[in-house]
Amino acid sequence: MPSFDVVSELNLMEVDNAFNQARKELAQRFDFKGTHTDLERDKDLNVVIQAGSDGRAEAALSVLMEKLAKRGVPLEGLDPQQVEPAAGGHVRQLVKLKQGLKQEDAKKIVALVKASGLKVQAAIQGAAVRISGKKKDDLQAAIQAIRGASLGVPLQFQNFRD
């Protein structure tokens, strides 16, 4: 029986490349000179923006998002947190990277597939949703239905088996 998996993963190599490009641009741009604006990665691979003001942190976030978009990383995979004050009159903003399909998102996908009326079955398997059916056409229709739903998380369709 044909099947495929719906997963939510970010290409960490592309995220790393975009992060490095954004750091270089922040170091070289004239409007960021002397503002102590920098990007860092923490132990959970999230991005921490440190800046002298809220405006600089927002501008640094837009540079990072621009570089991620150019590298093909879906921006739905970012979760920017609130700007918070840091030591020395600076501000800090944490940008979390969404990895993996959460349980409630997986349940939404299963409910969407069931509500579509297609002859496919959806089952949650850890951090993925396995969708199986008798016909490839039904599976392709399920992919289109899931893509059209815009659930707010980056989705990839992998592991297609015939």
The 8 nearest C-alpha neighbors of each residue, nearest first, counted from 0:
[[1, 133, 132, 2, 161, 131, 160, 134],
 [2, 0, 161, 160, 131, 132, 133, 135],
 [3, 1, 131, 160, 130, 159, 132, 0],
 [2, 4, 159, 158, 130, 129, 157, 160],
 [5, 3, 129, 157, 128, 156, 158, 127],
 [4, 6, 156, 128, 127, 155, 129, 157],
 [7, 5, 127, 155, 154, 100, 4, 8],
 [8, 6, 154, 99, 100, 153, 155, 98],
 [9, 7, 98, 99, 6, 10, 153, 154],
 [8, 10, 11, 98, 72, 7, 76, 14],
 [9, 11, 13, 12, 14, 8, 72, 15],
 [12, 10, 14, 13, 9, 15, 16, 8],
 [11, 13, 15, 14, 10, 16, 17, 9],
 [12, 14, 16, 15, 11, 10, 17, 70],
 [15, 13, 11, 17, 12, 16, 18, 10],
 [14, 16, 18, 12, 13, 17, 11, 19],
 [15, 17, 13, 19, 18, 14, 12, 20],
 [18, 16, 20, 66, 14, 67, 19, 15],
 [17, 19, 15, 21, 16, 20, 14, 22],
 [20, 18, 22, 16, 21, 17, 15, 23],
 [21, 19, 17, 23, 22, 18, 24, 16],
 [20, 22, 24, 18, 63, 23, 19, 17],
 [23, 21, 19, 25, 20, 24, 38, 26],
 [24, 22, 26, 20, 21, 25, 27, 19],
 [23, 25, 21, 27, 26, 22, 28, 20],
 [26, 24, 22, 23, 27, 28, 31, 21],
 [25, 27, 23, 24, 28, 22, 31, 32],
 [28, 26, 24, 25, 23, 29, 32, 31],
 [29, 27, 31, 25, 30, 24, 26, 32],
 [28, 30, 32, 31, 27, 26, 25, 33],
 [29, 31, 28, 32, 34, 33, 25, 27],
 [30, 32, 29, 34, 28, 25, 33, 36],
 [33, 31, 29, 34, 30, 28, 26, 27],
 [32, 34, 35, 31, 36, 30, 29, 51],
 [33, 35, 36, 31, 32, 51, 50, 55],
 [36, 34, 33, 50, 51, 37, 49, 32],
 [35, 37, 50, 34, 49, 51, 31, 55],
 [38, 36, 49, 48, 35, 50, 39, 22],
 [37, 39, 48, 47, 22, 49, 46, 40],
 [40, 38, 47, 46, 48, 41, 37, 49],
 [41, 39, 46, 44, 45, 47, 42, 38],
 [40, 42, 44, 43, 45, 46, 39, 47],
 [41, 43, 44, 40, 45, 46, 39, 47],
 [42, 44, 45, 41, 40, 95, 46, 96],
 [45, 43, 41, 42, 40, 46, 96, 95],
 [44, 46, 95, 43, 41, 40, 96, 94],
 [45, 47, 40, 94, 39, 93, 41, 48],
 [48, 46, 93, 39, 38, 92, 40, 94],
 [49, 47, 38, 92, 91, 37, 56, 93],
 [50, 48, 91, 37, 36, 90, 38, 47],
 [49, 51, 36, 56, 90, 52, 89, 35],
 [50, 52, 89, 34, 90, 35, 36, 55],
 [53, 51, 55, 54, 50, 90, 89, 56],
 [52, 54, 56, 55, 57, 90, 82, 51],
 [53, 55, 57, 52, 56, 58, 51, 50],
 [54, 56, 58, 52, 57, 53, 50, 59],
 [57, 55, 59, 53, 50, 58, 54, 60],
 [56, 58, 60, 54, 55, 59, 53, 61],
 [59, 57, 55, 61, 60, 56, 54, 62],
 [58, 60, 62, 56, 61, 57, 55, 63],
 [61, 59, 63, 57, 58, 62, 64, 56],
 [60, 62, 64, 58, 63, 59, 65, 57],
 [63, 61, 59, 65, 60, 64, 21, 66],
 [64, 62, 60, 66, 21, 61, 65, 67],
 [65, 63, 67, 61, 66, 62, 68, 60],
 [66, 64, 62, 68, 63, 67, 61, 69],
 [65, 67, 17, 69, 63, 68, 64, 70],
 [68, 66, 64, 70, 17, 72, 69, 65],
 [67, 69, 71, 65, 70, 66, 72, 64],
 [70, 68, 66, 67, 71, 65, 72, 17],
 [69, 71, 67, 68, 72, 13, 66, 17],
 [72, 70, 68, 69, 73, 67, 13, 66],
 [71, 73, 67, 68, 70, 74, 9, 14],
 [74, 72, 75, 76, 153, 71, 68, 67],
 [73, 75, 76, 77, 72, 68, 64, 67],
 [76, 74, 152, 73, 77, 153, 151, 78],
 [75, 77, 97, 74, 96, 153, 73, 152],
 [78, 76, 96, 75, 74, 95, 97, 79],
 [77, 79, 95, 94, 96, 80, 76, 97],
 [80, 78, 94, 93, 95, 77, 81, 92],
 [79, 81, 93, 94, 92, 78, 82, 95],
 [82, 80, 83, 92, 79, 93, 91, 94],
 [83, 81, 92, 91, 90, 80, 84, 53],
 [82, 84, 91, 90, 81, 92, 85, 80],
 [85, 83, 90, 91, 89, 82, 86, 88],
 [86, 84, 90, 89, 91, 88, 83, 87],
 [85, 87, 88, 89, 84, 90, 91, 83],
 [86, 88, 89, 85, 90, 51, 84, 50],
 [89, 87, 86, 85, 90, 51, 84, 52],
 [90, 88, 51, 85, 87, 50, 86, 84],
 [91, 89, 84, 85, 50, 83, 49, 52],
 [90, 92, 49, 83, 48, 82, 85, 84],
 [93, 91, 82, 48, 47, 80, 81, 83],
 [92, 94, 47, 80, 46, 79, 95, 48],
 [93, 95, 79, 46, 78, 80, 45, 47],
 [96, 94, 78, 45, 77, 79, 93, 97],
 [97, 95, 77, 76, 45, 98, 78, 94],
 [96, 98, 76, 77, 95, 99, 78, 9],
 [99, 97, 8, 96, 7, 9, 100, 76],
 [98, 100, 7, 126, 8, 101, 97, 6],
 [99, 101, 126, 7, 6, 105, 127, 104],
 [102, 100, 104, 103, 105, 99, 126, 106],
 [101, 103, 105, 104, 106, 100, 126, 123],
 [102, 104, 106, 105, 101, 107, 100, 108],
 [105, 103, 107, 101, 106, 102, 100, 108],
 [104, 106, 102, 108, 107, 103, 101, 100],
 [105, 107, 103, 109, 104, 108, 110, 102],
 [108, 106, 104, 110, 105, 109, 111, 103],
 [107, 109, 111, 105, 106, 110, 112, 104],
 [108, 110, 106, 112, 111, 107, 121, 113],
 [111, 109, 113, 107, 108, 112, 114, 106],
 [112, 110, 108, 114, 109, 113, 107, 115],
 [113, 111, 109, 115, 114, 110, 108, 141],
 [112, 114, 110, 111, 115, 116, 109, 117],
 [115, 113, 111, 116, 112, 110, 117, 109],
 [114, 116, 112, 113, 117, 111, 144, 141],
 [117, 115, 114, 113, 118, 112, 119, 111],
 [118, 116, 119, 115, 137, 112, 113, 141],
 [117, 119, 132, 137, 116, 120, 133, 134],
 [120, 118, 132, 131, 117, 130, 121, 137],
 [119, 121, 131, 130, 132, 122, 118, 113],
 [122, 120, 130, 109, 129, 128, 131, 119],
 [121, 123, 129, 128, 124, 130, 120, 109],
 [122, 124, 128, 127, 125, 129, 105, 121],
 [125, 123, 127, 128, 126, 122, 129, 4],
 [124, 126, 127, 123, 128, 100, 102, 101],
 [125, 127, 100, 99, 124, 6, 101, 128],
 [128, 126, 6, 124, 125, 5, 123, 4],
 [127, 129, 123, 5, 4, 122, 124, 130],
 [130, 128, 4, 122, 121, 3, 123, 5],
 [129, 131, 121, 2, 3, 120, 4, 128],
 [132, 130, 2, 120, 119, 1, 129, 3],
 [131, 133, 119, 134, 1, 0, 120, 118],
 [132, 134, 0, 1, 135, 131, 119, 137],
 [133, 135, 136, 137, 132, 138, 1, 0],
 [136, 134, 138, 137, 139, 1, 133, 132],
 [135, 137, 139, 134, 138, 140, 141, 133],
 [138, 136, 140, 135, 134, 139, 141, 117],
 [137, 139, 141, 135, 140, 136, 142, 132],
 [140, 138, 142, 136, 141, 137, 135, 143],
 [139, 141, 137, 143, 138, 142, 136, 144],
 [140, 142, 138, 144, 139, 143, 145, 137],
 [143, 141, 139, 145, 140, 144, 146, 138],
 [144, 142, 140, 146, 141, 145, 147, 139],
 [143, 145, 141, 147, 142, 146, 140, 148],
 [146, 144, 142, 148, 147, 143, 141, 108],
 [147, 145, 143, 148, 144, 142, 149, 154],
 [146, 148, 144, 145, 149, 143, 142, 150],
 [147, 149, 145, 146, 150, 144, 111, 143],
 [150, 148, 151, 147, 146, 145, 152, 153],
 [149, 151, 152, 148, 104, 107, 145, 153],
 [152, 150, 149, 75, 153, 76, 148, 154],
 [153, 151, 75, 150, 76, 154, 7, 149],
 [152, 154, 7, 75, 76, 73, 151, 155],
 [155, 153, 7, 6, 152, 5, 156, 8],
 [156, 154, 6, 5, 7, 157, 153, 8],
 [155, 157, 5, 4, 6, 3, 154, 158],
 [158, 156, 4, 159, 3, 155, 5, 6],
 [157, 159, 3, 4, 160, 156, 2, 5],
 [160, 158, 3, 157, 2, 161, 4, 1],
 [161, 159, 1, 2, 158, 3, 0, 157],
 [160, 1, 0, 159, 2, 135, 3, 134]]
